[in-house]
Each structure stands twice: as C-alpha cells, then as structure tokens.
Amino acid sequence: MPNKTTALLKDAILQAAEKAGGEGGMVAYLTQQAEDNPGPFMALLGKVLPIQTMHGSDPDNPLPGVITLNIVKPDGAA
C-alpha cells in the first residue's frame, strides 16, 4: 500500500499545483514560486536536474564547473 499512497499523494500535489496556477497551470505556479521563493525553488531544481560529474566526460568538452541561472521577468527586469 505505501506505493499506492505515495502515488496518490504525488498526483494530489501535481493537481494542486496545476489548480494554483490558474490559466497558466503548473508552469505559472512554478514560475511564481521561482520569483517569490528563489532559494527553495533552486533547491527543488537541484533535486530534479540530473546529477552530472566531470568523471568520464569528454576532455575537449568538459561540463561547466558553475551553472548560472538568471530568472528574468517578461518585462526584462531581474
């Protein structure tokens, strides 16, 4: 039953995010969270992005050591 409960909870969370975003849906909701709560949003982003390391990568095209993400509002303001 734990797997079924976990699946139901995940589905409920996704439905709530979709509803909270109004016409823009989940993307609108997550965009608002990125603007209002950048720290927790970046922590979430770090959990969903694949983990990559330099080990075993192409030495001519190494992965960057620092990734910078700039969130810009539609009017161009940071």
C-alpha positions, 0 to 999 in steps of 0.5 A, a space after each residue: 500500500 505505501 506505493 499506492 499512497 505515495 502515488 496518490 499523494 504525488 498526483 494530489 500535489 501535481 493537481 494542486 499545483 496545476 489548480 494554483 496556477 490558474 490559466 497558466 497551470 503548473 508552469 505559472 505556479 512554478 514560475 511564481 514560486 521561482 520569483 517569490 521563493 528563489 532559494 527553495 525553488 533552486 533547491 527543488 531544481 537541484 533535486 530534479 536536474 540530473 546529477 552530472 560529474 566531470 568523471 568520464 566526460 569528454 576532455 575537449 568538452 568538459 561540463 561547466 564547473 558553475 551553472 548560472 541561472 538568471 530568472 528574468 521577468 517578461 518585462 526584462 527586469 531581474 
